[in-house]
Amino acid sequence: QVQLMESGGGLVQVGGSLRLSCAASRSSFSIEDMGWYRQPPGKPRELVADITPGGSTNYADSVKGRFTISRDNAKNTVYLQTNSLKPEDTAVYYCYMTTTANVYWGQGTQVTVSS
């Protein structure tokens, strides 16, 4: 069983930054896509960004130019650098990783942007 361990969430003021990390509990398995979703209060979960094994990235329009996703394949870790944070970025952020057979999810980390 693989578990994803997230870190880096917290409370930040408008315009601030946070770096979210998500590491897989095992290193000896082949991961395909990695990414981040978020769920704002009272709203459905939405894709924030994803990244392929080769490094191609995709972002939600609402975060383009402010967030950067990256991955370290040797460590089976995915990162999300969040800059210029806005109150509407407040959400629980979930990482995920896919293999050919499964999708694994992190437990979620809260990001709160205060004005």
C-alpha positions in Angstrom: 0.0 0.0 0.0 1.3 3.4 -0.9 0.6 6.5 1.1 1.1 10.1 0.1 2.3 12.5 2.8 1.6 16.2 2.3 3.2 19.1 4.0 3.5 22.9 3.7 0.0 24.2 4.2 -0.9 26.9 6.6 -2.2 30.4 7.1 -0.7 33.2 5.0 -1.6 36.8 4.2 -2.7 38.0 0.8 0.2 38.2 -1.5 2.2 35.6 0.4 3.7 32.3 -0.7 3.6 28.7 0.4 5.4 25.6 -0.9 3.4 22.4 -0.7 5.1 19.0 -0.9 3.8 15.5 -1.3 6.0 12.4 -1.0 5.1 8.8 -1.6 5.8 6.4 1.2 7.5 4.0 -1.2 10.2 4.8 -3.7 10.2 1.5 -5.6 7.2 2.0 -7.8 6.7 3.7 -11.1 4.6 6.8 -11.1 3.0 8.3 -14.1 1.2 11.7 -13.6 1.4 13.7 -10.5 -0.7 16.7 -9.5 -2.7 18.8 -7.1 -6.5 19.3 -6.7 -8.1 21.7 -4.2 -11.5 22.0 -2.6 -12.6 25.4 -1.5 -15.2 25.6 1.3 -18.6 24.6 0.0 -17.4 24.0 -3.5 -16.4 20.9 -5.5 -12.8 19.7 -5.9 -11.0 21.2 -8.8 -7.8 20.5 -10.6 -5.0 23.0 -9.8 -2.0 21.6 -11.8 -0.6 18.4 -13.0 2.8 17.2 -14.4 3.8 14.3 -16.6 6.8 12.1 -16.0 8.6 14.1 -18.7 7.8 17.4 -17.1 5.0 18.7 -19.2 2.7 20.8 -17.0 -0.9 21.9 -17.1 -2.5 24.6 -14.9 -6.0 25.9 -14.1 -6.5 29.3 -15.6 -7.0 30.8 -12.1 -3.5 29.9 -11.0 -1.5 30.4 -14.2 1.5 32.7 -13.6 1.2 32.3 -9.8 1.7 28.6 -9.1 4.4 26.3 -10.3 4.3 22.5 -10.1 7.4 20.4 -10.2 8.5 16.9 -9.4 11.5 14.9 -8.2 11.2 11.5 -9.8 14.1 10.0 -7.8 12.2 10.9 -4.6 8.7 10.3 -5.9 7.8 13.7 -4.7 5.7 16.5 -6.2 5.8 20.1 -5.2 3.5 23.1 -5.7 5.0 26.6 -5.3 2.1 29.0 -4.6 2.9 32.7 -5.0 0.8 35.9 -4.9 -1.9 34.1 -3.0 -5.4 35.4 -3.0 -8.3 34.8 -0.6 -10.0 32.6 -3.3 -7.0 30.3 -3.1 -8.2 29.2 0.4 -8.9 25.5 0.2 -7.9 22.0 1.2 -5.2 21.0 -1.3 -4.9 17.3 -2.2 -2.0 15.7 -4.1 -2.3 12.7 -6.3 -0.1 10.2 -8.1 -1.1 7.7 -10.8 0.4 4.4 -11.8 -0.8 2.2 -14.6 -3.2 0.5 -12.2 -4.1 3.0 -9.4 -4.6 6.5 -8.3 -3.3 7.5 -4.9 -4.4 10.5 -2.9 -2.9 12.5 -0.1 -4.9 13.3 3.0 -5.2 17.0 2.2 -3.5 20.1 3.6 -5.3 23.3 4.5 -4.2 26.6 2.9 -5.9 29.7 4.3 -5.2 33.1 2.8 -6.3 35.9 5.0 -7.0 39.5 4.0 
